[in-house]
């Protein structure tokens, strides 16, 4: 993968983490996600 593609993937990963971190614990629970799962979910979201 080229450098631009890798950068876009990283930006998407960071955006997902930031958006999930902005949610309350209750909102995350409604989605079936715990705070500990955020990085795992973000990696799969690409």
PDB file with one MODEL, atoms N, CA, C and O in Angstrom:
MODEL        1
ATOM      1  N   UNK A   1       0.854  -1.172   0.000  1.00  0.00           N
ATOM      2  CA  UNK A   1       0.000   0.000   0.000  1.00  0.00           C
ATOM      3  C   UNK A   1       0.902   1.238   0.000  1.00  0.00           C
ATOM      4  O   UNK A   1       1.956   1.259   0.636  1.00  0.00           O
ATOM      5  N   UNK A   2       0.476   2.230  -0.704  1.00  0.00           N
ATOM      6  CA  UNK A   2       1.279   3.445  -0.777  1.00  0.00           C
ATOM      7  C   UNK A   2       1.110   4.298   0.478  1.00  0.00           C
ATOM      8  O   UNK A   2       0.218   4.055   1.292  1.00  0.00           O
ATOM      9  N   UNK A   3       1.958   5.279   0.620  1.00  0.00           N
ATOM     10  CA  UNK A   3       1.980   6.127   1.813  1.00  0.00           C
ATOM     11  C   UNK A   3       0.678   6.920   1.977  1.00  0.00           C
ATOM     12  O   UNK A   3       0.216   7.129   3.098  1.00  0.00           O
ATOM     13  N   UNK A   4       0.098   7.351   0.881  1.00  0.00           N
ATOM     14  CA  UNK A   4      -1.150   8.122   0.958  1.00  0.00           C
ATOM     15  C   UNK A   4      -2.283   7.226   1.447  1.00  0.00           C
ATOM     16  O   UNK A   4      -3.100   7.649   2.264  1.00  0.00           O
ATOM     17  N   UNK A   5      -2.336   6.024   0.966  1.00  0.00           N
ATOM     18  CA  UNK A   5      -3.358   5.072   1.409  1.00  0.00           C
ATOM     19  C   UNK A   5      -3.229   4.749   2.885  1.00  0.00           C
ATOM     20  O   UNK A   5      -4.226   4.657   3.602  1.00  0.00           O
ATOM     21  N   UNK A   6      -1.999   4.577   3.331  1.00  0.00           N
ATOM     22  CA  UNK A   6      -1.758   4.285   4.746  1.00  0.00           C
ATOM     23  C   UNK A   6      -2.150   5.473   5.611  1.00  0.00           C
ATOM     24  O   UNK A   6      -2.705   5.296   6.696  1.00  0.00           O
ATOM     25  N   UNK A   7      -1.865   6.680   5.140  1.00  0.00           N
ATOM     26  CA  UNK A   7      -2.232   7.880   5.881  1.00  0.00           C
ATOM     27  C   UNK A   7      -3.755   8.006   5.975  1.00  0.00           C
ATOM     28  O   UNK A   7      -4.284   8.345   7.033  1.00  0.00           O
ATOM     29  N   UNK A   8      -4.451   7.740   4.889  1.00  0.00           N
ATOM     30  CA  UNK A   8      -5.918   7.805   4.887  1.00  0.00           C
ATOM     31  C   UNK A   8      -6.504   6.777   5.849  1.00  0.00           C
ATOM     32  O   UNK A   8      -7.464   7.066   6.563  1.00  0.00           O
ATOM     33  N   UNK A   9      -5.929   5.581   5.866  1.00  0.00           N
ATOM     34  CA  UNK A   9      -6.387   4.549   6.802  1.00  0.00           C
ATOM     35  C   UNK A   9      -6.175   4.992   8.245  1.00  0.00           C
ATOM     36  O   UNK A   9      -7.052   4.810   9.090  1.00  0.00           O
ATOM     37  N   UNK A  10      -5.010   5.575   8.527  1.00  0.00           N
ATOM     38  CA  UNK A  10      -4.711   6.040   9.878  1.00  0.00           C
ATOM     39  C   UNK A  10      -5.676   7.151  10.294  1.00  0.00           C
ATOM     40  O   UNK A  10      -6.160   7.170  11.426  1.00  0.00           O
ATOM     41  N   UNK A  11      -5.951   8.079   9.367  1.00  0.00           N
ATOM     42  CA  UNK A  11      -6.888   9.174   9.675  1.00  0.00           C
ATOM     43  C   UNK A  11      -8.283   8.627   9.977  1.00  0.00           C
ATOM     44  O   UNK A  11      -8.946   9.097  10.902  1.00  0.00           O
ATOM     45  N   UNK A  12      -8.723   7.653   9.216  1.00  0.00           N
ATOM     46  CA  UNK A  12     -10.022   7.027   9.450  1.00  0.00           C
ATOM     47  C   UNK A  12     -10.048   6.340  10.814  1.00  0.00           C
ATOM     48  O   UNK A  12     -11.027   6.449  11.552  1.00  0.00           O
ATOM     49  N   UNK A  13      -8.979   5.641  11.138  1.00  0.00           N
ATOM     50  CA  UNK A  13      -8.842   4.970  12.439  1.00  0.00           C
ATOM     51  C   UNK A  13      -8.934   5.988  13.573  1.00  0.00           C
ATOM     52  O   UNK A  13      -9.681   5.788  14.530  1.00  0.00           O
ATOM     53  N   UNK A  14      -8.175   7.078  13.466  1.00  0.00           N
ATOM     54  CA  UNK A  14      -8.172   8.121  14.512  1.00  0.00           C
ATOM     55  C   UNK A  14      -9.540   8.793  14.613  1.00  0.00           C
ATOM     56  O   UNK A  14      -9.995   9.080  15.720  1.00  0.00           O
ATOM     57  N   UNK A  15     -10.198   9.048  13.501  1.00  0.00           N
ATOM     58  CA  UNK A  15     -11.518   9.681  13.504  1.00  0.00           C
ATOM     59  C   UNK A  15     -12.520   8.785  14.228  1.00  0.00           C
ATOM     60  O   UNK A  15     -13.332   9.262  15.020  1.00  0.00           O
ATOM     61  N   UNK A  16     -12.455   7.482  13.949  1.00  0.00           N
ATOM     62  CA  UNK A  16     -13.354   6.542  14.605  1.00  0.00           C
ATOM     63  C   UNK A  16     -13.112   6.505  16.103  1.00  0.00           C
ATOM     64  O   UNK A  16     -14.062   6.498  16.886  1.00  0.00           O
ATOM     65  N   UNK A  17     -11.846   6.480  16.507  1.00  0.00           N
ATOM     66  CA  UNK A  17     -11.523   6.484  17.936  1.00  0.00           C
ATOM     67  C   UNK A  17     -12.041   7.757  18.589  1.00  0.00           C
ATOM     68  O   UNK A  17     -12.647   7.696  19.659  1.00  0.00           O
ATOM     69  N   UNK A  18     -11.817   8.887  17.976  1.00  0.00           N
ATOM     70  CA  UNK A  18     -12.272  10.157  18.549  1.00  0.00           C
ATOM     71  C   UNK A  18     -13.793  10.211  18.676  1.00  0.00           C
ATOM     72  O   UNK A  18     -14.318  10.685  19.683  1.00  0.00           O
ATOM     73  N   UNK A  19     -14.491   9.729  17.665  1.00  0.00           N
ATOM     74  CA  UNK A  19     -15.947   9.744  17.711  1.00  0.00           C
ATOM     75  C   UNK A  19     -16.479   8.808  18.791  1.00  0.00           C
ATOM     76  O   UNK A  19     -17.417   9.158  19.508  1.00  0.00           O
ATOM     77  N   UNK A  20     -15.892   7.630  18.910  1.00  0.00           N
ATOM     78  CA  UNK A  20     -16.341   6.697  19.944  1.00  0.00           C
ATOM     79  C   UNK A  20     -15.998   7.206  21.345  1.00  0.00           C
ATOM     80  O   UNK A  20     -16.790   7.042  22.273  1.00  0.00           O
ATOM     81  N   UNK A  21     -14.837   7.817  21.503  1.00  0.00           N
ATOM     82  CA  UNK A  21     -14.459   8.365  22.807  1.00  0.00           C
ATOM     83  C   UNK A  21     -15.375   9.514  23.233  1.00  0.00           C
ATOM     84  O   UNK A  21     -15.510   9.789  24.425  1.00  0.00           O
ATOM     85  N   UNK A  22     -15.997  10.176  22.276  1.00  0.00           N
ATOM     86  CA  UNK A  22     -16.891  11.292  22.596  1.00  0.00           C
ATOM     87  C   UNK A  22     -18.236  10.808  23.138  1.00  0.00           C
ATOM     88  O   UNK A  22     -18.982  11.589  23.728  1.00  0.00           O
ATOM     89  N   UNK A  23     -18.548   9.524  22.942  1.00  0.00           N
ATOM     90  CA  UNK A  23     -19.819   8.981  23.418  1.00  0.00           C
ATOM     91  C   UNK A  23     -19.741   8.678  24.915  1.00  0.00           C
ATOM     92  O   UNK A  23     -18.666   8.420  25.456  1.00  0.00           O
ATOM     93  N   UNK A  24     -20.887   8.716  25.561  1.00  0.00           N
ATOM     94  CA  UNK A  24     -20.950   8.364  26.981  1.00  0.00           C
ATOM     95  C   UNK A  24     -20.882   6.839  27.120  1.00  0.00           C
ATOM     96  O   UNK A  24     -21.046   6.108  26.143  1.00  0.00           O
ATOM     97  N   UNK A  25     -20.641   6.378  28.335  1.00  0.00           N
ATOM     98  CA  UNK A  25     -20.616   4.937  28.574  1.00  0.00           C
ATOM     99  C   UNK A  25     -21.968   4.311  28.238  1.00  0.00           C
ATOM    100  O   UNK A  25     -22.030   3.190  27.732  1.00  0.00           O
ATOM    101  N   UNK A  26     -23.037   5.029  28.520  1.00  0.00           N
ATOM    102  CA  UNK A  26     -24.381   4.531  28.221  1.00  0.00           C
ATOM    103  C   UNK A  26     -24.580   4.378  26.707  1.00  0.00           C
ATOM    104  O   UNK A  26     -25.121   3.373  26.246  1.00  0.00           O
ATOM    105  N   UNK A  27     -24.141   5.373  25.947  1.00  0.00           N
ATOM    106  CA  UNK A  27     -24.274   5.302  24.490  1.00  0.00           C
ATOM    107  C   UNK A  27     -23.444   4.154  23.914  1.00  0.00           C
ATOM    108  O   UNK A  27     -23.889   3.446  23.010  1.00  0.00           O
ATOM    109  N   UNK A  28     -22.237   3.979  24.446  1.00  0.00           N
ATOM    110  CA  UNK A  28     -21.399   2.860  23.996  1.00  0.00           C
ATOM    111  C   UNK A  28     -22.067   1.528  24.323  1.00  0.00           C
ATOM    112  O   UNK A  28     -22.065   0.610  23.502  1.00  0.00           O
ATOM    113  N   UNK A  29     -22.637   1.422  25.522  1.00  0.00           N
ATOM    114  CA  UNK A  29     -23.318   0.186  25.917  1.00  0.00           C
ATOM    115  C   UNK A  29     -24.497  -0.091  24.999  1.00  0.00           C
ATOM    116  O   UNK A  29     -24.756  -1.245  24.658  1.00  0.00           O
ATOM    117  N   UNK A  30     -25.211   0.948  24.594  1.00  0.00           N
ATOM    118  CA  UNK A  30     -26.325   0.768  23.662  1.00  0.00           C
ATOM    119  C   UNK A  30     -25.853   0.190  22.332  1.00  0.00           C
ATOM    120  O   UNK A  30     -26.589  -0.535  21.663  1.00  0.00           O
ATOM    121  N   UNK A  31     -24.629   0.513  21.958  1.00  0.00           N
ATOM    122  CA  UNK A  31     -24.046  -0.003  20.715  1.00  0.00           C
ATOM    123  C   UNK A  31     -23.373  -1.365  20.909  1.00  0.00           C
ATOM    124  O   UNK A  31     -22.938  -1.995  19.945  1.00  0.00           O
ATOM    125  N   UNK A  32     -23.293  -1.808  22.163  1.00  0.00           N
ATOM    126  CA  UNK A  32     -22.645  -3.085  22.461  1.00  0.00           C
ATOM    127  C   UNK A  32     -21.137  -2.986  22.488  1.00  0.00           C
ATOM    128  O   UNK A  32     -20.443  -3.970  22.231  1.00  0.00           O
ATOM    129  N   UNK A  33     -20.617  -1.798  22.799  1.00  0.00           N
ATOM    130  CA  UNK A  33     -19.174  -1.552  22.814  1.00  0.00           C
ATOM    131  C   UNK A  33     -18.774  -1.078  24.205  1.00  0.00           C
ATOM    132  O   UNK A  33     -19.463  -0.255  24.806  1.00  0.00           O
ATOM    133  N   UNK A  34     -17.660  -1.597  24.717  1.00  0.00           N
ATOM    134  CA  UNK A  34     -17.117  -1.071  25.965  1.00  0.00           C
ATOM    135  C   UNK A  34     -15.938  -0.164  25.624  1.00  0.00           C
ATOM    136  O   UNK A  34     -15.410  -0.221  24.513  1.00  0.00           O
ATOM    137  N   UNK A  35     -15.536   0.654  26.553  1.00  0.00           N
ATOM    138  CA  UNK A  35     -14.391   1.552  26.314  1.00  0.00           C
ATOM    139  C   UNK A  35     -13.142   0.758  25.935  1.00  0.00           C
ATOM    140  O   UNK A  35     -12.337   1.214  25.123  1.00  0.00           O
ATOM    141  N   UNK A  36     -12.981  -0.417  26.515  1.00  0.00           N
ATOM    142  CA  UNK A  36     -11.809  -1.244  26.228  1.00  0.00           C
ATOM    143  C   UNK A  36     -11.811  -1.756  24.789  1.00  0.00           C
ATOM    144  O   UNK A  36     -10.761  -2.134  24.268  1.00  0.00           O
ATOM    145  N   UNK A  37     -12.971  -1.774  24.146  1.00  0.00           N
ATOM    146  CA  UNK A  37     -13.088  -2.298  22.787  1.00  0.00           C
ATOM    147  C   UNK A  37     -12.912  -1.242  21.704  1.00  0.00           C
ATOM    148  O   UNK A  37     -12.896  -1.584  20.521  1.00  0.00           O
ATOM    149  N   UNK A  38     -12.782   0.009  22.062  1.00  0.00           N
ATOM    150  CA  UNK A  38     -12.770   1.086  21.074  1.00  0.00           C
ATOM    151  C   UNK A  38     -11.663   0.908  20.039  1.00  0.00           C
ATOM    152  O   UNK A  38     -11.916   1.054  18.843  1.00  0.00           O
ATOM    153  N   UNK A  39     -10.452   0.599  20.471  1.00  0.00           N
ATOM    154  CA  UNK A  39      -9.344   0.454  19.508  1.00  0.00           C
ATOM    155  C   UNK A  39      -9.578  -0.742  18.586  1.00  0.00           C
ATOM    156  O   UNK A  39      -9.273  -0.680  17.395  1.00  0.00           O
ATOM    157  N   UNK A  40     -10.115  -1.819  19.132  1.00  0.00           N
ATOM    158  CA  UNK A  40     -10.418  -2.995  18.318  1.00  0.00           C
ATOM    159  C   UNK A  40     -11.479  -2.669  17.275  1.00  0.00           C
ATOM    160  O   UNK A  40     -11.336  -3.033  16.108  1.00  0.00           O
ATOM    161  N   UNK A  41     -12.534  -1.989  17.687  1.00  0.00           N
ATOM    162  CA  UNK A  41     -13.619  -1.617  16.775  1.00  0.00           C
ATOM    163  C   UNK A  41     -13.087  -0.674  15.687  1.00  0.00           C
ATOM    164  O   UNK A  41     -13.438  -0.813  14.515  1.00  0.00           O
ATOM    165  N   UNK A  42     -12.241   0.284  16.081  1.00  0.00           N
ATOM    166  CA  UNK A  42     -11.687   1.234  15.116  1.00  0.00           C
ATOM    167  C   UNK A  42     -10.823   0.547  14.078  1.00  0.00           C
ATOM    168  O   UNK A  42     -10.846   0.927  12.908  1.00  0.00           O
ATOM    169  N   UNK A  43     -10.062  -0.456  14.485  1.00  0.00           N
ATOM    170  CA  UNK A  43      -9.233  -1.178  13.528  1.00  0.00           C
ATOM    171  C   UNK A  43     -10.082  -1.923  12.517  1.00  0.00           C
ATOM    172  O   UNK A  43      -9.718  -2.008  11.344  1.00  0.00           O
ATOM    173  N   UNK A  44     -11.215  -2.466  12.959  1.00  0.00           N
ATOM    174  CA  UNK A  44     -12.095  -3.223  12.061  1.00  0.00           C
ATOM    175  C   UNK A  44     -12.933  -2.305  11.180  1.00  0.00           C
ATOM    176  O   UNK A  44     -13.471  -2.767  10.173  1.00  0.00           O
ATOM    177  N   UNK A  45     -13.065  -1.033  11.515  1.00  0.00           N
ATOM    178  CA  UNK A  45     -13.951  -0.124  10.804  1.00  0.00           C
ATOM    179  C   UNK A  45     -13.397   0.347   9.460  1.00  0.00           C
ATOM    180  O   UNK A  45     -14.120   0.995   8.703  1.00  0.00           O
ATOM    181  N   UNK A  46     -12.180   0.053   9.152  1.00  0.00           N
ATOM    182  CA  UNK A  46     -11.585   0.548   7.919  1.00  0.00           C
ATOM    183  C   UNK A  46     -12.291   0.087   6.721  1.00  0.00           C
ATOM    184  O   UNK A  46     -11.899   0.428   5.604  1.00  0.00           O
TER     185      UNK A  46
ENDMDL
END
